[in-house]
Amino acid sequence: MVKENIGAAGARFFPFIFTLFVFLSCMNLIGLVPYTFSPTSHIFVTLGLSLSIFIACTIIGLSTYKLNYFSMFMPVGCPL
């Protein structure tokens, strides 16, 4: 079912998404242990993950679609 939805081009991102899922799950499960806190509740972990993923997605989008990458954020037929 996953292969049908992401296709061949999206399959190269599966290891990253799976690793991110496992990391977040493990960090949140650590918070269930008494007298500990989940590391993902710390603002710098959340900020670091979100910024690194945002920058990586922007770089991958620019390298794949060049300047047409920015046109994906506007509706079709909208004047500049």
C-alpha positions as YAML, in Angstrom:
chain: A
units: angstrom
residues:
- id: 1
  name: MET
  ca: [0.00, 0.00, 0.00]
- id: 2
  name: VAL
  ca: [2.87, 2.38, 0.75]
- id: 3
  name: LYS
  ca: [4.55, 1.70, -2.60]
- id: 4
  name: GLU
  ca: [1.32, 2.54, -4.43]
- id: 5
  name: ASN
  ca: [0.99, 5.89, -2.64]
- id: 6
  name: ILE
  ca: [4.55, 7.21, -2.72]
- id: 7
  name: GLY
  ca: [5.67, 5.70, -6.01]
- id: 8
  name: ALA
  ca: [9.21, 4.99, -7.11]
- id: 9
  name: ALA
  ca: [10.43, 8.58, -6.74]
- id: 10
  name: GLY
  ca: [9.20, 8.90, -3.16]
- id: 11
  name: ALA
  ca: [10.64, 5.57, -2.07]
- id: 12
  name: ARG
  ca: [14.07, 7.12, -1.61]
- id: 13
  name: PHE
  ca: [12.70, 9.20, 1.29]
- id: 14
  name: PHE
  ca: [11.25, 6.22, 3.16]
- id: 15
  name: PRO
  ca: [14.39, 5.54, 5.28]
- id: 16
  name: PHE
  ca: [14.43, 9.17, 6.45]
- id: 17
  name: ILE
  ca: [10.74, 9.19, 7.33]
- id: 18
  name: PHE
  ca: [11.01, 5.83, 9.10]
- id: 19
  name: THR
  ca: [14.08, 6.96, 11.06]
- id: 20
  name: LEU
  ca: [12.32, 10.17, 12.08]
- id: 21
  name: PHE
  ca: [9.27, 8.18, 13.20]
- id: 22
  name: VAL
  ca: [11.35, 5.77, 15.28]
- id: 23
  name: PHE
  ca: [13.38, 8.60, 16.82]
- id: 24
  name: LEU
  ca: [10.30, 10.56, 17.85]
- id: 25
  name: SER
  ca: [8.56, 7.45, 19.15]
- id: 26
  name: CYS
  ca: [11.54, 6.40, 21.27]
- id: 27
  name: MET
  ca: [12.06, 9.91, 22.64]
- id: 28
  name: ASN
  ca: [8.40, 10.15, 23.62]
- id: 29
  name: LEU
  ca: [8.45, 6.67, 25.18]
- id: 30
  name: ILE
  ca: [11.37, 7.74, 27.36]
- id: 31
  name: GLY
  ca: [8.99, 10.28, 28.89]
- id: 32
  name: LEU
  ca: [6.81, 7.43, 30.19]
- id: 33
  name: VAL
  ca: [9.58, 6.25, 32.51]
- id: 34
  name: PRO
  ca: [9.04, 7.66, 36.03]
- id: 35
  name: TYR
  ca: [11.28, 10.58, 37.06]
- id: 36
  name: THR
  ca: [12.31, 11.38, 33.47]
- id: 37
  name: PHE
  ca: [11.05, 13.79, 30.85]
- id: 38
  name: SER
  ca: [10.70, 13.30, 27.15]
- id: 39
  name: PRO
  ca: [13.54, 15.01, 25.26]
- id: 40
  name: THR
  ca: [11.11, 16.10, 22.55]
- id: 41
  name: SER
  ca: [9.40, 18.39, 25.05]
- id: 42
  name: HIS
  ca: [12.57, 20.49, 25.13]
- id: 43
  name: ILE
  ca: [12.20, 23.47, 22.77]
- id: 44
  name: PHE
  ca: [15.67, 23.14, 21.27]
- id: 45
  name: VAL
  ca: [15.11, 19.54, 20.14]
- id: 46
  name: THR
  ca: [11.83, 20.52, 18.50]
- id: 47
  name: LEU
  ca: [13.34, 23.65, 16.95]
- id: 48
  name: GLY
  ca: [16.41, 21.78, 15.70]
- id: 49
  name: LEU
  ca: [14.38, 19.01, 14.09]
- id: 50
  name: SER
  ca: [11.92, 21.38, 12.46]
- id: 51
  name: LEU
  ca: [14.58, 23.74, 11.09]
- id: 52
  name: SER
  ca: [16.75, 20.95, 9.74]
- id: 53
  name: ILE
  ca: [13.79, 19.29, 8.00]
- id: 54
  name: PHE
  ca: [12.58, 22.63, 6.59]
- id: 55
  name: ILE
  ca: [16.03, 23.47, 5.21]
- id: 56
  name: ALA
  ca: [16.49, 19.97, 3.80]
- id: 57
  name: CYS
  ca: [13.08, 20.04, 2.06]
- id: 58
  name: THR
  ca: [13.84, 23.46, 0.58]
- id: 59
  name: ILE
  ca: [17.24, 22.33, -0.72]
- id: 60
  name: ILE
  ca: [15.80, 19.12, -2.21]
- id: 61
  name: GLY
  ca: [12.94, 21.06, -3.81]
- id: 62
  name: LEU
  ca: [15.26, 23.65, -5.31]
- id: 63
  name: SER
  ca: [17.64, 21.01, -6.64]
- id: 64
  name: THR
  ca: [14.79, 19.01, -8.15]
- id: 65
  name: TYR
  ca: [12.54, 21.74, -9.59]
- id: 66
  name: LYS
  ca: [14.95, 24.74, -9.80]
- id: 67
  name: LEU
  ca: [13.02, 28.05, -9.65]
- id: 68
  name: ASN
  ca: [9.71, 26.33, -10.51]
- id: 69
  name: TYR
  ca: [9.77, 25.12, -6.90]
- id: 70
  name: PHE
  ca: [8.40, 28.48, -5.72]
- id: 71
  name: SER
  ca: [5.50, 28.32, -8.19]
- id: 72
  name: MET
  ca: [4.14, 25.32, -6.25]
- id: 73
  name: PHE
  ca: [3.12, 27.68, -3.45]
- id: 74
  name: MET
  ca: [0.79, 29.72, -5.68]
- id: 75
  name: PRO
  ca: [-2.53, 28.68, -7.24]
- id: 76
  name: VAL
  ca: [-2.53, 27.89, -10.96]
- id: 77
  name: GLY
  ca: [-3.44, 30.91, -13.09]
- id: 78
  name: CYS
  ca: [-2.75, 33.46, -10.36]
- id: 79
  name: PRO
  ca: [-1.07, 36.60, -11.74]
- id: 80
  name: LEU
  ca: [2.32, 37.44, -10.29]
...
